Amino acid sequence: MSHQESKVLRVESLARVEGQGALHLRLQDGEVTEARLKIYEPPRFFEAFLRGRSYTEPPDITSRVCGICPVAYQMSACRAIEDACGIAVDGQLAALRRLLYCGEWIESQTLHIYLLHAPDFLGADSVIDLARTHRAHVERGLALKRTGNALMELLGGRAIHPINVRLGGFHSVPTKAELRPLAERLKRAREDAEATVRWVAGFDFPDVGLDNELFALAEPGTYAIHSGVPTAMAAPGTAGLPADSDRALPTRTFPLHEFPDHVVETQVPHSTGLHSRLDGNRHLTGTLARYAISGRWLPVEVLQAAQEAGLGDPREGAVCRNPFRSIIVRAIEVRYAVGEALRLIDAYEPPPRPYVDVPARAGTGHGATEAPRGLLYHRYTLDTEGTVSEAALVPPTAQNQAAIEQDLRRAVQERLDARPAATDAELTALCERTIRNHDPCISCATHFLDLTVTRD
């Protein structure tokens, strides 16, 4: 090379992605030679300090991993420990758990759509700027989020880090009369959710597609939320499969207790977050994966809204692999969660007891649920007294890091190949937007990106 140029760009904080991290890009002769998503916060040691605790404690402790999706951690912990103890929670208690999870989906997905993601499509720096030009839309989003919060407050005791969840069910359960006002709010929220789908469907989306395997829980007959079987959809263009990225491809499943054999975590030098591979392959979990694998079981009215929004019909094999369009799929999931909450409330009959007993016993249990950002897996080993001797938590973002890095390489390379040449500021904005498409919860904090670009 006759000339070498080295530049460093720093964006000290980005309040529209949860967590703290950095991105390092290396560009050489117009090629992206390296893209590293660096998580530099110190380890939080949740798995370590769960060891030696009573088996009743992980649901409350792990909910502190995330203030935005604490229910996901509570439900995954409960399912894993109950599995170790040989207890299955069903009937109205299971329905109440699903109802609580619907509240989290509504509030969390709405938060991402309106406060974090929509500003990218509308040229706003933040939701505050967006409110100046799209006030009615922002107010609608906040109303939707409040409805999700209200569900969590009633069933969980409070909207952040709920305190009413316990092994076997809940400390207390609501009466039908207590749920009735929520049903009225949800009916209004259903209209807001439908309007949200129409709104985001009108955004301008680049025409791109990802080539990762898609990974989610599946529960035939329903859209999997708080239970299911791990299911992977093959990546386009692999093993002789067609490269068409918008059609359903073959899937494979495995029992949940085999999760550690299939999803293997490794440490990478540039990050304190572990990277995961699914049977050795890069994979993506979350909204796009759920819609691809379980979309066929959405209610007819939700499927109609999805088709009108341009997502196609998953019953006929349509798959969305465009990360920019993930905002539409999130809106569809909000619409589904609102309708599902109404269905559960309508069918609710208070159980005779708020929980079933979960006696301690020695064993290893596995639990997984679908957090808004993707499949969340917990594993616990207990001794005969119910003391935790081993704990493992595999969050969605750890699984998605490799896919996010690959998506960054693709996005930056396409921009470098285009004309006119991209400035560093444009590359920075593109990288931030690409990462936000995946809604990573990097460390459950509020600041994200410190971008370094090295040009050789």
N, C-alpha and C positions, 0 to 999 in steps of 0.2 A: 504494500500500500504506500502510495506517495504522500498520503495525508492521514493523520489520525486526529479525531476530535473526541474529547471526553467532557460530558456535561452531567451535572447532578441537579435534579429537580426535587424539591421537597414541598409536600403539602402536609403541613404539620397536624391538621385535624380535619376530619370529614365526619360530620354529625349524622350522615344518612346511611351509615353502615354500623352495625353493632360490633364493637370490639376494637382492639388496637393491633396494628400490624404494619407491614411495609411491603412494597413491591419493588423488586430489582429487575430491570430489563437490560439486556446487553444486545446491542445492535451492531452488526458488522457487515460492511458492504451492502447495506440495504436489506439485510436479513436479520430476523430475530433469532439469535443463537441461544438465548437463555431468558427464561421468565420464572422468577421465584417469588411466590407469595410467602412472605416471612411473618410468622407470628412470634413476636419477641417478648411478650409478657412472660413473667416467670410462671412456672407450673403452679397450679392451685392445690394439688395434692388431695383432691376429694377421695380418690380411690384409697389413698394411704390412710387418711384419718377415719375412713369408714371401718377399717379393720379394728377389731376389738370392741365394736359397738354392738348393742343389742339389735336383733333382727327387726325390731319395731321402729328403729330410728331412720333408716335410709330414705323413706318417703319424704320426711320433713327436711332432712339434711340436703338431699340432692336437689330439692326444689330451689335451693339457693344457688345452684349453678346458673340459673337463668331467671331474671325477673320478668321476661317477656313470655316465656313458655314454661313456667314452673309445673303446670299440670302434666306436661309430657314426661318430665322427670319423675314426678310422683307416681303416675300411672305405670311407667316402665318399671320403677322400683317395686311397686306393689305386685305387679304381675310376676316378676322374677322371684321375689321372696315367697309369694303364695305357691309358685311352682315348686320351689324347694321344699315347701311344707306339705305339698300334696293337696292343696285347697284350690277349688275353682269357684269364682264368684260369678253368679249368673242372675237371671231374673231381673227384678226391678233395680237391684243394686248395680248390676252391670249397665242397665239402661241409664241410671243416674250418673255413672262414670262417663258414659258416652255423652250425656247432656252437658256435663261439666267440660268435657273436651271440646264440644261444639262452641262453648263460650270462649275458650282459648283460641280456637281457630278464627272465630269472628273478630276478636280484638286484635290478634297478632297479624293476621293476613290483611286486615283493614289498615293497621298501622303501616305496614310495608307499602301497600298500594298508594295511600294518600300522602303519608308524611315522608317516605323515603324514595319511592320509585317514580311516582307521577311527575315530580318536578323535572326529572331528566327528559321527559317527552315534551314538556311544555316550556322549556327554556327558563326555568326558575332555579335560583340557587338554593332555595329552601321552601318548606311549606309556608313560611311566613310571607315570602315573596309571592308564592302561589295564591295565597289568600287575598292578595291585593287585586289579582286579575281573575280569579276563579273562586270567589268567596263562597258561593252557594255549594259548589262541589266539596270544598274543604269542610264546610259545616255538615254536609251529608256524611262525609267520612267520619267526622268526630261523633256524630250521633250513632252511627253504626258501631263504632268502637265502644261507646258507652253502653250499648246494649250487650255486647259481649262481656264487658266488665260487670254488668249487673248480674248476668248468669253466674259468673265466677264468685261474686260476692255472696249470692244467696246459697249456692251449693258448697262453696269452698271457704266461706267465712270472711274472705277479703279477696280483692282483685289481684293483688301481688303476693306471691308466696302463700297460697291458701293454707289454712290451718285446720280444716274440717275433714281432710282425707286421712284415712288410716288403713292398716291392713284389714282386709275383709270387707271394706266398704267405707263408711263415714262415721264420725262421732255422733252426728244427728242428721236426720233427713227431713225434707220439707213436707208440708201438707199440700194437698191439692189446691187449697185456697191460697197458699203462699205462692204457688207457681202461676196462678191465674193472671195476675198483673203482668208477669213476664211474657205470657202468651200474647197479650195485647201489644206490648212493645215489639215483640218479634214480628207481628203482622205488619207493623209500620216499617220495621227493619227489612222485611222481605221486599217491599217496594224500593227502598234505598239500595238494596243489594242488586236488584234487577237494573236500576238506573246506573249503578256502578259498572256493571258488565257492559252496558251500551256505551257508557262514557269511554272506558279504556279501550274498547274495540275500535274506536275512531282515531286512536293515536297512529302515528307514522312508525312503521316497523321495518328495519333493515331485513333483507331476505337472507337469513343465515340458518344453519342447522348444525347441531352437535352430533358427533359420531361415537359417543360413549354408550356403554351398556346402561340401561335404566333399571333401578333397583327400588322396590317398594314392597310393603306387605300387601297381600291379597286375601280377601275373604269372600268367596263366591256368593253372589246375591246381594252384596252391599258394598259401599265405598269404604274401604278399610280405614279406620281411624285408630281405635285403641286395641286392636288385635288383628291377627292374620298370619299367613305363612310367607316367609321371605321368598320373593319372586324376582327374577332377573329377566329382562328383555334384551336379546342379543343386539350388538352394535351393528349398524349398517355396514355393508361391505366386508364383513368378516365371514370366514368359513364358507365362501361361495354365496353368501346372502346378497340380495340386491343392495345397491348403494343408495336407493331412494330412502330419504330420511323421514318421510312423512307417512309411512305405512307401518302397521304393526308387524313385528318380526317374532320368531319363535321365543318362547319363554321356558325357563326351567325353575324348579322350586327345590327347597330343601327344608328339613325340619329345623325349627328354631334352635334346638340344642346343638345343631351342627354349625351355628353361626361362626364360632371362632375358627373352624376349619376352612371356611370359605372367605371370610372377611379378615384379612391379615393386616395388622398395623405395623408400621416401621417408622423409625426415627429418621428424619432427614437433617442434614447439617444446618440448613438455613432457617429452621423453624422449631419452636418449642411445642408446636402442635404436631401430633402424629399424622402420617399419611396412611390411607387404607387402600387396599386393592381387593377386588372381588374375583376370586379364582385367578389371580394374577393380572386382571384387567382393570383399566381405569373405568370407574363407574360414577353415575350421578343419581343421587336420591333427592326426593323432594317433590315439588308441585308437578313438574313435567313428568316425572316417573310415575307418580300416582295416577295422573290422568291417562297415561298410556296403558297402564296395567289394570286399573280399576274403573276407568271411565265408562265402560259399557254398562256398569251397574248403577249409574246415576239415574235419578228419577227422570221420567219423560220430559217434564217441564224444564228441568235443568239442562238436559241434553238439547232441547230445542233452543234454549238461550245460548248454549255453546255453539251450535251450528250457525245461529244468526250472527254470532260474534266472529265467525270465520274460522273456528277451530275444527270443523268437520265432525263427523259422527264416529265416535270410537267403536260403536257396535258394528261398523262396516270397516274397521281397521285403520281409521284415521289416528295419527299420532302427531303431537306437536313437539318438535325438537328445537324450535326457535327460542333461545333464552330471552330475547326481547319480548316475545309474546307470553312469557310466563306471567306477566301482570294480568293478562286476560284469564289465564287458568286460575290464578289466585282469586280473582273476582268470582269465577264460577264456583270455587270451593267455598267462598263466603256465602254465596246464594244457596249452595247445598246445605251448609251448616245451619243457616237460619231455618230452612225448611225442615231439616232433620230435628232440630230442637223443638219446633212446633209439633212434629209428629210424636216425639218422645213425651212431651208434656201432655198431649191429648190422651195418650195411652197410659199415663202414669197412675199407679195405685201404690200408696205408701206400703213399703214392706213391713212385716211384723217386727223386725229388729233392724237397726241401722247398719249392722255389720254381722258377718259370720265369724265365728271363732277361728283363729289361725294358730294352732298349737305349734310350738317349736319342735323341730326335728333336724337331724343331721342330713345334709344333702346339698346339691348344687342346683340352683334354679335360674331360668332364663326368661327374660321379658323384653318385649319390644312393642312400641307404639309408633304412630306417625305424628311426630312433632310437625308444626307448620313448615319447618325447613327440611323435613325428611325423616327417614327411619332412625329411631333412637333405640339402642340396645343396651340392656343391663344384664349383668351376671353376678350372682352372689353365692358363696359357699358358706354354709352354717355348720357349727358343731351341734352336739346334742342339746346344749343349753340355749341354742339360738344366737350364739355370738358369731358375728361376721368374721371369717378368717381370710376371705378373699373377695375383692370387688373389682368389677370392670365395667366401665361406661364408654360406649362408642357413639359419640354424637354425630349428627348429620354433617356438620361442617368439616370434621376430620375426614369423613369419607369423600367429601366433595372437593377437597383442596387440589388434588391432581387434575380433576376435570376443569376446575376454575383456571389453573395455570395453563392448561392446554387451550382453553377458550381465549385467554389473554393473548397467547402466541398467535392464534388465528386472527383475532381482531386487529392486533397491531400490524401483523404482516399484510393483511388486506389493505390497511390504511397506508402502509409504506409503499405498496405497489401502485396505489392510486396517484393521481395528479390533481392539483399541485402537491408538492411535498408537504408532509405534515410537520407542523411545528411541535416543539416539546410541550407547549401548553395544550395543543390539540390531542397529543398522545396521552397526556395526563388525564384529560377529561374523558377520553375514550376508555382508558383503563378503569377509571372510577365507575363509569356507567356499566361496563362489562361485569365488574364485580358485583354491583348492586343488582344486576339481573338475577343473580343466584341467592340474594338475600342471606349472606353468610352471617351467622352469629359467632363472631370470632372469639370473644371472651366475655360476652354478655356485658360489655361496657358500652361507651357511646362514641368513641373516636376511632378512626381507622387508618388513613393512608399517609405514609411517608414514601414517596415514589422516587426511586433512583433510576436514571437512564444513563447508561454508558455507551457512547458511540465510538466505535473503532474505525 
